[in-house]
Amino acid sequence: MAVATPLKTIPTIPGQPILGNLREVRQKEILRFAEDLRSNYGPIAWVKMGPIQMCFVCEPEHLHHIFVKNAKNYVKGPGYDRLRLLLGNGLVTSDGEVWRQERRLAQPTFTPKAVLDFHEMMVQVTQQIIERWQPLVGQTIHMDEEMMRLTMG
């Protein structure tokens, strides 16, 4: 069972003026940053992403508490305001009833049977990415860009 952590006891990750921890996240990639954060500061820490301070949560049990058990108690916050300008008020950027309606519309696409229907296409796109990487053996590739290409494919 998750135990409440008082906000004042959550460690703050030191960062650069103005940028905060953006450079470190960019250099390490977000997953490696999260792993380092968890091992050095614990499962919850305050992180500055430019002018925005956010609470970074790395513990699966805590994430389950936030996103499954108590989702209605949490909002996406001001960090999504600019994203809303680009994407509109949809599944990624919305909260509350708008989010619920958008999720209901998208949900049939992600049932186990529906995902199986995408199997062949996913195999083909993955094979294309592997073929794209073949001549790049020994070179540095930007996995964030490659994974975006795979996802969009």
N, CA, C and O atoms as a GROMACS GRO file, in nm:
protein
  612
    1MET      N    1   0.084  -0.118   0.000
    1MET     CA    2   0.000   0.000   0.000
    1MET      C    3   0.088   0.124   0.000
    1MET      O    4   0.186   0.132   0.075
    2ALA      N    5   0.055   0.222  -0.085
    2ALA     CA    6   0.133   0.345  -0.094
    2ALA      C    7   0.115   0.428   0.032
    2ALA      O    8   0.005   0.440   0.086
    3VAL      N    9   0.225   0.485   0.076
    3VAL     CA   10   0.222   0.570   0.194
    3VAL      C   11   0.240   0.714   0.148
    3VAL      O   12   0.329   0.742   0.068
    4ALA      N   13   0.158   0.805   0.199
    4ALA     CA   14   0.167   0.946   0.160
    4ALA      C   15   0.301   1.003   0.201
    4ALA      O   16   0.352   0.975   0.309
    5THR      N   17   0.358   1.084   0.111
    5THR     CA   18   0.485   1.151   0.137
    5THR      C   19   0.458   1.300   0.145
    5THR      O   20   0.410   1.359   0.047
    6PRO      N   21   0.488   1.365   0.257
    6PRO     CA   22   0.469   1.510   0.264
    6PRO      C   23   0.553   1.581   0.159
    6PRO      O   24   0.669   1.546   0.139
    7LEU      N   25   0.495   1.680   0.091
    7LEU     CA   26   0.565   1.750  -0.017
    7LEU      C   27   0.699   1.807   0.026
    7LEU      O   28   0.794   1.807  -0.052
    8LYS      N   29   0.708   1.857   0.149
    8LYS     CA   30   0.833   1.920   0.194
    8LYS      C   31   0.946   1.820   0.212
    8LYS      O   32   1.062   1.860   0.219
    9THR      N   33   0.916   1.691   0.219
    9THR     CA   34   1.023   1.591   0.235
    9THR      C   35   1.070   1.534   0.102
    9THR      O   36   1.165   1.455   0.099
   10ILE      N   37   1.007   1.572  -0.008
   10ILE     CA   38   1.048   1.522  -0.140
   10ILE      C   39   1.174   1.598  -0.182
   10ILE      O   40   1.174   1.721  -0.181
   11PRO      N   41   1.281   1.527  -0.221
   11PRO     CA   42   1.405   1.596  -0.259
   11PRO      C   43   1.388   1.675  -0.389
   11PRO      O   44   1.311   1.637  -0.477
   12THR      N   45   1.462   1.784  -0.398
   12THR     CA   46   1.466   1.865  -0.520
   12THR      C   47   1.598   1.838  -0.591
   12THR      O   48   1.704   1.849  -0.530
   13ILE      N   49   1.591   1.804  -0.718
   13ILE     CA   50   1.710   1.773  -0.796
   13ILE      C   51   1.779   1.904  -0.833
   13ILE      O   52   1.715   1.992  -0.891
   14PRO      N   53   1.907   1.920  -0.802
   14PRO     CA   54   1.976   2.043  -0.841
   14PRO      C   55   1.985   2.053  -0.992
   14PRO      O   56   2.004   1.952  -1.061
   15GLY      N   57   1.972   2.174  -1.043
   15GLY     CA   58   1.979   2.195  -1.187
   15GLY      C   59   2.042   2.329  -1.218
   15GLY      O   60   2.082   2.403  -1.128
   16GLN      N   61   2.050   2.360  -1.345
   16GLN     CA   62   2.108   2.486  -1.389
   16GLN      C   63   2.005   2.598  -1.380
   16GLN      O   64   1.885   2.574  -1.389
   17PRO      N   65   2.052   2.722  -1.361
   17PRO     CA   66   1.958   2.833  -1.364
   17PRO      C   67   1.886   2.837  -1.499
   17PRO      O   68   1.947   2.807  -1.602
   18ILE      N   69   1.763   2.871  -1.499
   18ILE     CA   70   1.674   2.883  -1.615
   18ILE      C   71   1.640   2.747  -1.675
   18ILE      O   72   1.522   2.713  -1.686
   19LEU      N   73   1.740   2.668  -1.714
   19LEU     CA   74   1.715   2.539  -1.778
   19LEU      C   75   1.671   2.430  -1.681
   19LEU      O   76   1.602   2.336  -1.720
   20GLY      N   77   1.710   2.441  -1.554
   20GLY     CA   78   1.679   2.336  -1.459
   20GLY      C   79   1.749   2.208  -1.497
   20GLY      O   80   1.872   2.206  -1.510
   21ASN      N   81   1.673   2.100  -1.516
   21ASN     CA   82   1.729   1.969  -1.549
   21ASN      C   83   1.711   1.931  -1.696
   21ASN      O   84   1.736   1.817  -1.734
   22LEU      N   85   1.669   2.027  -1.780
   22LEU     CA   86   1.644   1.996  -1.920
   22LEU      C   87   1.765   1.938  -1.991
   22LEU      O   88   1.753   1.839  -2.064
   23ARG      N   89   1.880   1.997  -1.972
   23ARG     CA   90   2.000   1.948  -2.041
   23ARG      C   91   2.032   1.805  -1.999
   23ARG      O   92   2.066   1.722  -2.083
   24GLU      N   93   2.022   1.778  -1.870
   24GLU     CA   94   2.052   1.643  -1.819
   24GLU      C   95   1.954   1.541  -1.878
   24GLU      O   96   1.995   1.432  -1.916
   25VAL      N   97   1.826   1.576  -1.885
   25VAL     CA   98   1.727   1.485  -1.943
   25VAL      C   99   1.758   1.463  -2.089
   25VAL      O  100   1.752   1.350  -2.137
   26ARG      N  101   1.790   1.569  -2.161
   26ARG     CA  102   1.820   1.558  -2.304
   26ARG      C  103   1.945   1.473  -2.329
   26ARG      O  104   1.946   1.392  -2.422
   27GLN      N  105   2.049   1.490  -2.246
   27GLN     CA  106   2.173   1.415  -2.265
   27GLN      C  107   2.155   1.267  -2.233
   27GLN      O  108   2.211   1.181  -2.301
   28LYS      N  109   2.078   1.238  -2.130
   28LYS     CA  110   2.067   1.100  -2.082
   28LYS      C  111   1.951   1.024  -2.145
   28LYS      O  112   1.947   0.901  -2.136
   29GLU      N  113   1.858   1.093  -2.207
   29GLU     CA  114   1.732   1.033  -2.248
   29GLU      C  115   1.646   1.019  -2.122
   29GLU      O  116   1.699   1.001  -2.013
   30ILE      N  117   1.519   1.027  -2.138
   30ILE     CA  118   1.427   1.035  -2.024
   30ILE      C  119   1.430   0.910  -1.936
   30ILE      O  120   1.421   0.922  -1.814
   31LEU      N  121   1.441   0.792  -1.994
   31LEU     CA  122   1.438   0.669  -1.912
   31LEU      C  123   1.564   0.655  -1.827
   31LEU      O  124   1.556   0.617  -1.710
   32ARG      N  125   1.679   0.685  -1.884
   32ARG     CA  126   1.803   0.678  -1.807
   32ARG      C  127   1.801   0.785  -1.697
   32ARG      O  128   1.846   0.760  -1.585
   33PHE      N  129   1.748   0.904  -1.730
   33PHE     CA  130   1.735   1.009  -1.629
   33PHE      C  131   1.648   0.960  -1.514
   33PHE      O  132   1.683   0.980  -1.398
   34ALA      N  133   1.536   0.895  -1.545
   34ALA     CA  134   1.446   0.844  -1.442
   34ALA      C  135   1.515   0.738  -1.356
   34ALA      O  136   1.500   0.736  -1.234
   35GLU      N  137   1.592   0.649  -1.420
   35GLU     CA  138   1.664   0.546  -1.344
   35GLU      C  139   1.766   0.609  -1.249
   35GLU      O  140   1.776   0.570  -1.133
   36ASP      N  141   1.841   0.706  -1.300
   36ASP     CA  142   1.941   0.774  -1.216
   36ASP      C  143   1.873   0.850  -1.104
   36ASP      O  144   1.919   0.847  -0.989
   37LEU      N  145   1.766   0.916  -1.135
   37LEU     CA  146   1.692   0.992  -1.034
   37LEU      C  147   1.646   0.899  -0.923
   37LEU      O  148   1.663   0.930  -0.805
   38ARG      N  149   1.588   0.787  -0.960
   38ARG     CA  150   1.537   0.692  -0.860
   38ARG      C  151   1.650   0.637  -0.773
   38ARG      O  152   1.635   0.626  -0.651
   39SER      N  153   1.762   0.601  -0.835
   39SER     CA  154   1.870   0.542  -0.755
   39SER      C  155   1.940   0.646  -0.667
   39SER      O  156   1.991   0.612  -0.560
   40ASN      N  157   1.943   0.773  -0.710
   40ASN     CA  158   2.013   0.876  -0.633
   40ASN      C  159   1.923   0.953  -0.535
   40ASN      O  160   1.972   1.002  -0.432
   41TYR      N  161   1.794   0.965  -0.566
   41TYR     CA  162   1.707   1.050  -0.484
   41TYR      C  163   1.583   0.978  -0.430
   41TYR      O  164   1.513   1.032  -0.344
   42GLY      N  165   1.556   0.858  -0.478
   42GLY     CA  166   1.438   0.786  -0.434
   42GLY      C  167   1.328   0.790  -0.539
   42GLY      O  168   1.349   0.843  -0.648
   43PRO      N  169   1.212   0.735  -0.507
   43PRO     CA  170   1.107   0.718  -0.607
   43PRO      C  171   1.030   0.845  -0.645
   43PRO      O  172   0.957   0.846  -0.745
   44ILE      N  173   1.045   0.952  -0.568
   44ILE     CA  174   0.975   1.077  -0.596
   44ILE      C  175   1.073   1.192  -0.578
   44ILE      O  176   1.146   1.197  -0.479
   45ALA      N  177   1.075   1.286  -0.675
   45ALA     CA  178   1.164   1.401  -0.663
   45ALA      C  179   1.107   1.519  -0.741
   45ALA      O  180   1.036   1.502  -0.840
   46TRP      N  181   1.140   1.640  -0.693
   46TRP     CA  182   1.105   1.761  -0.766
   46TRP      C  183   1.210   1.784  -0.873
   46TRP      O  184   1.330   1.777  -0.845
   47VAL      N  185   1.167   1.810  -0.995
   47VAL     CA  186   1.255   1.830  -1.109
   47VAL      C  187   1.212   1.959  -1.178
   47VAL      O  188   1.093   1.986  -1.191
   48LYS      N  189   1.310   2.039  -1.223
   48LYS     CA  190   1.278   2.161  -1.298
   48LYS      C  191   1.301   2.135  -1.445
   48LYS      O  192   1.410   2.095  -1.485
   49MET      N  193   1.199   2.158  -1.524
   49MET     CA  194   1.209   2.150  -1.670
   49MET      C  195   1.188   2.290  -1.723
   49MET      O  196   1.076   2.333  -1.749
   50GLY      N  197   1.299   2.362  -1.739
   50GLY     CA  198   1.290   2.503  -1.773
   50GLY      C  199   1.223   2.576  -1.657
   50GLY      O  200   1.265   2.560  -1.543
   51PRO      N  201   1.120   2.655  -1.685
   51PRO     CA  202   1.054   2.730  -1.579
   51PRO      C  203   0.953   2.648  -1.499
   51PRO      O  204   0.897   2.697  -1.401
   52ILE      N  205   0.929   2.526  -1.540
   52ILE     CA  206   0.824   2.445  -1.478
   52ILE      C  207   0.885   2.347  -1.377
   52ILE      O  208   0.976   2.272  -1.410
   53GLN      N  209   0.833   2.349  -1.254
   53GLN     CA  210   0.875   2.251  -1.154
   53GLN      C  211   0.770   2.142  -1.151
   53GLN      O  212   0.650   2.169  -1.142
   54MET      N  213   0.816   2.017  -1.158
   54MET     CA  214   0.722   1.905  -1.157
   54MET      C  215   0.770   1.798  -1.062
   54MET      O  216   0.889   1.786  -1.031
   55CYS      N  217   0.676   1.720  -1.017
   55CYS     CA  218   0.707   1.609  -0.930
   55CYS      C  219   0.725   1.486  -1.018
   55CYS      O  220   0.632   1.443  -1.086
   56PHE      N  221   0.843   1.429  -1.016
   56PHE     CA  222   0.878   1.314  -1.099
   56PHE      C  223   0.858   1.189  -1.015
   56PHE      O  224   0.920   1.175  -0.910
   57VAL      N  225   0.774   1.098  -1.061
   57VAL     CA  226   0.738   0.978  -0.985
   57VAL      C  227   0.791   0.855  -1.060
   57VAL      O  228   0.759   0.837  -1.177
   58CYS      N  229   0.871   0.773  -0.994
   58CYS     CA  230   0.936   0.658  -1.058
   58CYS      C  231   0.894   0.523  -1.001
   58CYS      O  232   0.939   0.420  -1.050
   59GLU      N  233   0.811   0.520  -0.901
   59GLU     CA  234   0.773   0.396  -0.834
   59GLU      C  235   0.644   0.341  -0.897
   59GLU      O  236   0.542   0.410  -0.896
   60PRO      N  237   0.646   0.218  -0.952
   60PRO     CA  238   0.525   0.163  -1.014
   60PRO      C  239   0.402   0.167  -0.923
   60PRO      O  240   0.292   0.196  -0.970
   61GLU      N  241   0.420   0.138  -0.796
   61GLU     CA  242   0.306   0.140  -0.703
   61GLU      C  243   0.247   0.281  -0.692
   61GLU      O  244   0.125   0.297  -0.686
   62HIS      N  245   0.333   0.382  -0.690
   62HIS     CA  246   0.286   0.520  -0.684
   62HIS      C  247   0.216   0.559  -0.814
   62HIS      O  248   0.113   0.627  -0.811
   63LEU      N  249   0.271   0.517  -0.927
   63LEU     CA  250   0.209   0.548  -1.055
   63LEU      C  251   0.070   0.483  -1.065
   63LEU      O  252  -0.023   0.544  -1.118
   64HIS      N  253   0.058   0.362  -1.016
   64HIS     CA  254  -0.072   0.294  -1.014
   64HIS      C  255  -0.171   0.373  -0.928
   64HIS      O  256  -0.288   0.388  -0.964
   65HIS      N  257  -0.124   0.421  -0.815
   65HIS     CA  258  -0.208   0.503  -0.727
   65HIS      C  259  -0.257   0.629  -0.800
   65HIS      O  260  -0.374   0.665  -0.791
   66ILE      N  261  -0.166   0.694  -0.872
   66ILE     CA  262  -0.200   0.819  -0.941
   66ILE      C  263  -0.291   0.794  -1.061
   66ILE      O  264  -0.396   0.856  -1.074
   67PHE      N  265  -0.251   0.702  -1.150
   67PHE     CA  266  -0.319   0.687  -1.278
   67PHE      C  267  -0.438   0.592  -1.278
   67PHE      O  268  -0.524   0.601  -1.366
   68VAL      N  269  -0.444   0.502  -1.181
   68VAL     CA  270  -0.553   0.404  -1.180
   68VAL      C  271  -0.648   0.427  -1.063
   68VAL      O  272  -0.767   0.450  -1.083
   69LYS      N  273  -0.595   0.422  -0.943
   69LYS     CA  274  -0.682   0.429  -0.826
   69LYS      C  275  -0.739   0.568  -0.800
   69LYS      O  276  -0.852   0.580  -0.753
   70ASN      N  277  -0.664   0.674  -0.829
   70ASN     CA  278  -0.705   0.809  -0.792
   70ASN      C  279  -0.690   0.910  -0.906
   70ASN      O  280  -0.660   1.026  -0.881
   71ALA      N  281  -0.709   0.868  -1.029
   71ALA     CA  282  -0.686   0.956  -1.144
   71ALA      C  283  -0.766   1.085  -1.136
   71ALA      O  284  -0.719   1.190  -1.181
   72LYS      N  285  -0.886   1.080  -1.080
   72LYS     CA  286  -0.969   1.201  -1.075
   72LYS      C  287  -0.911   1.308  -0.982
   72LYS      O  288  -0.952   1.424  -0.989
   73ASN      N  289  -0.817   1.271  -0.896
   73ASN     CA  290  -0.755   1.367  -0.804
   73ASN      C  291  -0.638   1.443  -0.866
   73ASN      O  292  -0.584   1.534  -0.804
   74TYR      N  293  -0.596   1.406  -0.988
   74TYR     CA  294  -0.478   1.465  -1.049
   74TYR      C  295  -0.516   1.527  -1.183
   74TYR      O  296  -0.594   1.470  -1.259
   75VAL      N  297  -0.459   1.644  -1.212
   75VAL     CA  298  -0.481   1.710  -1.340
   75VAL      C  299  -0.348   1.719  -1.414
   75VAL      O  300  -0.242   1.707  -1.352
   76LYS      N  301  -0.354   1.739  -1.543
   76LYS     CA  302  -0.231   1.745  -1.622
   76LYS      C  303  -0.152   1.872  -1.593
   76LYS      O  304  -0.029   1.869  -1.602
   77GLY      N  305  -0.216   1.979  -1.560
   77GLY     CA  306  -0.148   2.100  -1.516
   77GLY      C  307  -0.105   2.193  -1.627
   77GLY      O  308  -0.128   2.167  -1.745
   78PRO      N  309  -0.041   2.304  -1.587
   78PRO     CA  310  -0.007   2.410  -1.682
   78PRO      C  311   0.097   2.370  -1.786
   78PRO      O  312   0.108   2.436  -1.890
   79GLY      N  313   0.173   2.266  -1.761
   79GLY     CA  314   0.271   2.221  -1.860
   79GLY      C  315   0.206   2.178  -1.990
   79GLY      O  316   0.272   2.175  -2.094
   80TYR      N  317   0.078   2.145  -1.986
   80TYR     CA  318   0.009   2.099  -2.106
   80TYR      C  319  -0.057   2.214  -2.182
   80TYR      O  320  -0.109   2.192  -2.292
   81ASP      N  321  -0.056   2.336  -2.128
   81ASP     CA  322  -0.123   2.448  -2.194
   81ASP      C  323  -0.066   2.474  -2.333
   81ASP      O  324  -0.143   2.492  -2.428
   82ARG      N  325   0.066   2.476  -2.347
   82ARG     CA  326   0.127   2.499  -2.479
   82ARG      C  327   0.100   2.381  -2.572
   82ARG      O  328   0.076   2.399  -2.691
   83LEU      N  329   0.105   2.262  -2.516
   83LEU     CA  330   0.078   2.143  -2.596
   83LEU      C  331  -0.065   2.146  -2.650
   83LEU      O  332  -0.090   2.103  -2.763
   84ARG      N  333  -0.158   2.196  -2.569
   84ARG     CA  334  -0.298   2.209  -2.612
   84ARG      C  335  -0.310   2.300  -2.734
   84ARG      O  336  -0.394   2.277  -2.822
   85LEU      N  337  -0.227   2.405  -2.740
   85LEU     CA  338  -0.230   2.495  -2.855
   85LEU      C  339  -0.196   2.420  -2.984
   85LEU      O  340  -0.252   2.448  -3.090
   86LEU      N  341  -0.104   2.324  -2.973
   86LEU     CA  342  -0.063   2.247  -3.091
   86LEU      C  343  -0.158   2.131  -3.122
   86LEU      O  344  -0.192   2.108  -3.238
   87LEU      N  345  -0.200   2.059  -3.018
   87LEU     CA  346  -0.275   1.935  -3.037
   87LEU      C  347  -0.426   1.948  -3.017
   87LEU      O  348  -0.502   1.858  -3.053
   88GLY      N  349  -0.469   2.059  -2.960
   88GLY     CA  350  -0.610   2.071  -2.926
   88GLY      C  351  -0.639   2.005  -2.792
   88GLY      O  352  -0.547   1.957  -2.726
   89ASN      N  353  -0.764   2.001  -2.754
   89ASN     CA  354  -0.803   1.945  -2.625
   89ASN      C  355  -0.851   1.802  -2.646
   89ASN      O  356  -0.972   1.776  -2.645
   90GLY      N  357  -0.759   1.710  -2.664
   90GLY     CA  358  -0.793   1.571  -2.691
   90GLY      C  359  -0.743   1.478  -2.582
   90GLY      O  360  -0.720   1.520  -2.469
   91LEU      N  361  -0.727   1.352  -2.616
   91LEU     CA  362  -0.690   1.249  -2.520
   91LEU      C  363  -0.559   1.279  -2.448
   91LEU      O  364  -0.549   1.260  -2.326
   92VAL      N  365  -0.459   1.326  -2.519
   92VAL     CA  366  -0.328   1.351  -2.459
   92VAL      C  367  -0.330   1.472  -2.367
   92VAL      O  368  -0.260   1.473  -2.266
   93THR      N  369  -0.409   1.573  -2.400
   93THR     CA  370  -0.400   1.701  -2.329
   93THR      C  371  -0.515   1.731  -2.235
   93THR      O  372  -0.508   1.827  -2.159
   94SER      N  373  -0.619   1.653  -2.238
   94SER     CA  374  -0.738   1.687  -2.159
   94SER      C  375  -0.744   1.614  -2.025
   94SER      O  376  -0.668   1.521  -1.999
   95ASP      N  377  -0.837   1.659  -1.942
   95ASP     CA  378  -0.865   1.599  -1.812
   95ASP      C  379  -1.015   1.577  -1.801
   95ASP      O  380  -1.093   1.619  -1.887
   96GLY      N  381  -1.055   1.511  -1.694
   96GLY     CA  382  -1.196   1.502  -1.658
   96GLY      C  383  -1.285   1.438  -1.763
   96GLY      O  384  -1.247   1.338  -1.826
   97GLU      N  385  -1.402   1.495  -1.783
   97GLU     CA  386  -1.503   1.438  -1.873
   97GLU      C  387  -1.457   1.437  -2.018
   97GLU      O  388  -1.485   1.341  -2.090
   98VAL      N  389  -1.388   1.542  -2.063
   98VAL     CA  390  -1.338   1.543  -2.201
   98VAL      C  391  -1.243   1.426  -2.222
   98VAL      O  392  -1.252   1.357  -2.323
   99TRP      N  393  -1.152   1.403  -2.126
   99TRP     CA  394  -1.058   1.291  -2.136
   99TRP      C  395  -1.134   1.159  -2.140
   99TRP      O  396  -1.103   1.072  -2.221
  100ARG      N  397  -1.234   1.143  -2.051
  100ARG     CA  398  -1.312   1.018  -2.046
  100ARG      C  399  -1.379   0.990  -2.181
  100ARG      O  400  -1.377   0.876  -2.229
  101GLN      N  401  -1.438   1.092  -2.242
  101GLN     CA  402  -1.504   1.074  -2.372
  101GLN      C  403  -1.403   1.035  -2.479
  101GLN      O  404  -1.428   0.945  -2.559
  102GLU      N  405  -1.288   1.103  -2.481
  102GLU     CA  406  -1.185   1.072  -2.579
  102GLU      C  407  -1.131   0.930  -2.559
  102GLU      O  408  -1.106   0.858  -2.655
  103ARG      N  409  -1.112   0.892  -2.433
  103ARG     CA  410  -1.061   0.758  -2.403
  103ARG      C  411  -1.160   0.651  -2.448
  103ARG      O  412  -1.120   0.550  -2.505
  104ARG      N  413  -1.288   0.674  -2.423
  104ARG     CA  414  -1.390   0.578  -2.467
  104ARG      C  415  -1.388   0.560  -2.618
  104ARG      O  416  -1.406   0.449  -2.668
  105LEU      N  417  -1.365   0.669  -2.690
  105LEU     CA  418  -1.358   0.660  -2.837
  105LEU      C  419  -1.236   0.580  -2.883
  105LEU      O  420  -1.244   0.503  -2.979
  106ALA      N  421  -1.124   0.597  -2.814
  106ALA     CA  422  -1.000   0.530  -2.854
  106ALA      C  423  -0.989   0.388  -2.804
  106ALA      O  424  -0.918   0.307  -2.863
  107GLN      N  425  -1.058   0.355  -2.696
  107GLN     CA  426  -1.041   0.227  -2.629
  107GLN      C  427  -1.060   0.104  -2.719
  107GLN      O  428  -0.981   0.010  -2.707
  108PRO      N  429  -1.159   0.100  -2.808
  108PRO     CA  430  -1.174  -0.020  -2.890
  108PRO      C  431  -1.052  -0.054  -2.976
  108PRO      O  432  -1.031  -0.170  -3.011
  109THR      N  433  -0.973   0.046  -3.009
  109THR     CA  434  -0.853   0.025  -3.089
  109THR      C  435  -0.746  -0.052  -3.012
  109THR      O  436  -0.656  -0.110  -3.073
  110PHE      N  437  -0.754  -0.051  -2.879
  110PHE     CA  438  -0.647  -0.111  -2.798
  110PHE      C  439  -0.690  -0.235  -2.721
  110PHE      O  440  -0.624  -0.274  -2.625
  111THR      N  441  -0.800  -0.297  -2.762
  111THR     CA  442  -0.838  -0.424  -2.700
  111THR      C  443  -0.741  -0.532  -2.750
  111THR      O  444  -0.678  -0.515  -2.854
  112PRO      N  445  -0.726  -0.643  -2.676
  112PRO     CA  446  -0.633  -0.747  -2.722
  112PRO      C  447  -0.661  -0.794  -2.865
  112PRO      O  448  -0.567  -0.814  -2.942
  113LYS      N  449  -0.788  -0.811  -2.902
  113LYS     CA  450  -0.819  -0.855  -3.039
  113LYS      C  451  -0.780  -0.749  -3.141
  113LYS      O  452  -0.724  -0.782  -3.246
  114ALA      N  453  -0.809  -0.623  -3.111
  114ALA     CA  454  -0.776  -0.516  -3.205
  114ALA      C  455  -0.625  -0.504  -3.224
  114ALA      O  456  -0.578  -0.480  -3.336
  115VAL      N  457  -0.550  -0.520  -3.117
  115VAL     CA  458  -0.404  -0.513  -3.128
  115VAL      C  459  -0.353  -0.628  -3.214
  115VAL      O  460  -0.260  -0.610  -3.293
  116LEU      N  461  -0.412  -0.747  -3.199
  116LEU     CA  462  -0.373  -0.860  -3.284
  116LEU      C  463  -0.397  -0.830  -3.432
  116LEU      O  464  -0.322  -0.876  -3.518
  117ASP      N  465  -0.501  -0.753  -3.460
  117ASP     CA  466  -0.529  -0.716  -3.600
  117ASP      C  467  -0.418  -0.629  -3.658
  117ASP      O  468  -0.399  -0.626  -3.780
  118PHE      N  469  -0.344  -0.559  -3.573
  118PHE     CA  470  -0.233  -0.474  -3.618
  118PHE      C  471  -0.101  -0.550  -3.627
  118PHE      O  472   0.000  -0.495  -3.671
  119HIS      N  473  -0.101  -0.675  -3.586
  119HIS     CA  474   0.021  -0.754  -3.576
  119HIS      C  475   0.104  -0.750  -3.704
  119HIS      O  476   0.222  -0.717  -3.700
  120GLU      N  477   0.044  -0.784  -3.816
  120GLU     CA  478   0.118  -0.792  -3.941
  120GLU      C  479   0.178  -0.657  -3.979
  120GLU      O  480   0.293  -0.651  -4.024
  121MET      N  481   0.102  -0.551  -3.962
  121MET     CA  482   0.153  -0.417  -3.994
  121MET      C  483   0.271  -0.382  -3.902
  121MET      O  484   0.369  -0.324  -3.948
  122MET      N  485   0.261  -0.416  -3.773
  122MET     CA  486   0.369  -0.385  -3.680
  122MET      C  487   0.495  -0.462  -3.716
  122MET      O  488   0.606  -0.409  -3.707
  123VAL      N  489   0.479  -0.586  -3.758
  123VAL     CA  490   0.595  -0.666  -3.799
  123VAL      C  491   0.660  -0.602  -3.921
  123VAL      O  492   0.783  -0.593  -3.927
  124GLN      N  493   0.580  -0.559  -4.018
  124GLN     CA  494   0.635  -0.497  -4.140
  124GLN      C  495   0.710  -0.368  -4.108
  124GLN      O  496   0.820  -0.345  -4.159
  125VAL      N  497   0.652  -0.284  -4.027
  125VAL     CA  498   0.715  -0.156  -3.993
  125VAL      C  499   0.844  -0.181  -3.915
  125VAL      O  500   0.944  -0.113  -3.937
  126THR      N  501   0.841  -0.277  -3.823
  126THR     CA  502   0.962  -0.311  -3.747
  126THR      C  503   1.070  -0.362  -3.839
  126THR      O  504   1.187  -0.327  -3.823
  127GLN      N  505   1.034  -0.446  -3.935
  127GLN     CA  506   1.132  -0.497  -4.031
  127GLN      C  507   1.192  -0.383  -4.113
  127GLN      O  508   1.312  -0.385  -4.140
  128GLN      N  509   1.112  -0.285  -4.152
  128GLN     CA  510   1.163  -0.170  -4.226
  128GLN      C  511   1.266  -0.092  -4.143
  128GLN      O  512   1.368  -0.048  -4.196
  129ILE      N  513   1.238  -0.076  -4.014
  129ILE     CA  514   1.332  -0.005  -3.927
  129ILE      C  515   1.462  -0.083  -3.915
  129ILE      O  516   1.571  -0.025  -3.922
  130ILE      N  517   1.453  -0.215  -3.898
  130ILE     CA  518   1.573  -0.299  -3.888
  130ILE      C  519   1.655  -0.287  -4.016
  130ILE      O  520   1.778  -0.276  -4.010
  131GLU      N  521   1.590  -0.290  -4.131
  131GLU     CA  522   1.660  -0.276  -4.259
  131GLU      C  523   1.725  -0.137  -4.270
  131GLU      O  524   1.834  -0.123  -4.325
  132ARG      N  525   1.658  -0.037  -4.217
  132ARG     CA  526   1.714   0.099  -4.218
  132ARG      C  527   1.840   0.105  -4.132
  132ARG      O  528   1.934   0.178  -4.165
  133TRP      N  529   1.844   0.028  -4.023
  133TRP     CA  530   1.959   0.030  -3.932
  133TRP      C  531   2.077  -0.052  -3.983
  133TRP      O  532   2.190  -0.026  -3.943
  134GLN      N  533   2.054  -0.150  -4.070
  134GLN     CA  534   2.161  -0.240  -4.116
  134GLN      C  535   2.286  -0.163  -4.162
  134GLN      O  536   2.395  -0.195  -4.116
  135PRO      N  537   2.274  -0.064  -4.250
  135PRO     CA  538   2.396   0.006  -4.295
  135PRO      C  539   2.455   0.099  -4.188
  135PRO      O  540   2.564   0.154  -4.207
  136LEU      N  541   2.386   0.117  -4.077
  136LEU     CA  542   2.431   0.210  -3.972
  136LEU      C  543   2.505   0.140  -3.859
  136LEU      O  544   2.538   0.204  -3.759
  137VAL      N  545   2.533   0.011  -3.871
  137VAL     CA  546   2.603  -0.063  -3.766
  137VAL      C  547   2.736   0.006  -3.737
  137VAL      O  548   2.813   0.036  -3.827
  138GLY      N  549   2.760   0.031  -3.608
  138GLY     CA  550   2.883   0.098  -3.566
  138GLY      C  551   2.869   0.249  -3.558
  138GLY      O  552   2.958   0.317  -3.508
  139GLN      N  553   2.758   0.303  -3.607
  139GLN     CA  554   2.734   0.447  -3.602
  139GLN      C  555   2.638   0.478  -3.488
  139GLN      O  556   2.566   0.391  -3.439
  140THR      N  557   2.639   0.602  -3.447
  140THR     CA  558   2.545   0.647  -3.344
  140THR      C  559   2.412   0.680  -3.409
  140THR      O  560   2.406   0.751  -3.509
  141ILE      N  561   2.306   0.627  -3.351
  141ILE     CA  562   2.173   0.664  -3.398
  141ILE      C  563   2.096   0.723  -3.280
  141ILE      O  564   2.118   0.685  -3.165
  142HIS      N  565   2.006   0.813  -3.309
  142HIS     CA  566   1.926   0.879  -3.206
  142HIS      C  567   1.799   0.796  -3.185
  142HIS      O  568   1.704   0.803  -3.264
  143MET      N  569   1.799   0.719  -3.076
  143MET     CA  570   1.689   0.627  -3.052
  143MET      C  571   1.556   0.697  -3.031
  143MET      O  572   1.452   0.642  -3.067
  144ASP      N  573   1.556   0.818  -2.974
  144ASP     CA  574   1.429   0.888  -2.957
  144ASP      C  575   1.366   0.915  -3.093
  144ASP      O  576   1.245   0.898  -3.110
  145GLU      N  577   1.446   0.957  -3.191
  145GLU     CA  578   1.395   0.981  -3.326
  145GLU      C  579   1.352   0.850  -3.393
  145GLU      O  580   1.249   0.844  -3.460
  146GLU      N  581   1.432   0.747  -3.374
  146GLU     CA  582   1.401   0.618  -3.435
  146GLU      C  583   1.273   0.557  -3.376
  146GLU      O  584   1.192   0.500  -3.449
  147MET      N  585   1.256   0.569  -3.246
  147MET     CA  586   1.135   0.516  -3.184
  147MET      C  587   1.012   0.598  -3.224
  147MET      O  588   0.903   0.543  -3.237
  148MET      N  589   1.029   0.728  -3.244
  148MET     CA  590   0.920   0.809  -3.295
  148MET      C  591   0.882   0.764  -3.436
  148MET      O  592   0.764   0.754  -3.469
  149ARG      N  593   0.985   0.738  -3.518
  149ARG     CA  594   0.960   0.691  -3.655
  149ARG      C  595   0.886   0.556  -3.651
  149ARG      O  596   0.792   0.534  -3.728
  150LEU      N  597   0.929   0.467  -3.562
  150LEU     CA  598   0.864   0.337  -3.548
  150LEU      C  599   0.718   0.354  -3.504
  150LEU      O  600   0.628   0.293  -3.561
  151THR      N  601   0.698   0.437  -3.402
  151THR     CA  602   0.562   0.459  -3.351
  151THR      C  603   0.473   0.519  -3.458
  151THR      O  604   0.360   0.474  -3.477
  152MET      N  605   0.523   0.618  -3.528
  152MET     CA  606   0.440   0.682  -3.632
  152MET      C  607   0.413   0.585  -3.748
  152MET      O  608   0.306   0.589  -3.808
  153GLY      N  609   0.511   0.499  -3.778
  153GLY     CA  610   0.489   0.398  -3.882
  153GLY      C  611   0.380   0.302  -3.844
  153GLY      O  612   0.349   0.211  -3.920
   0.00000   0.00000   0.00000
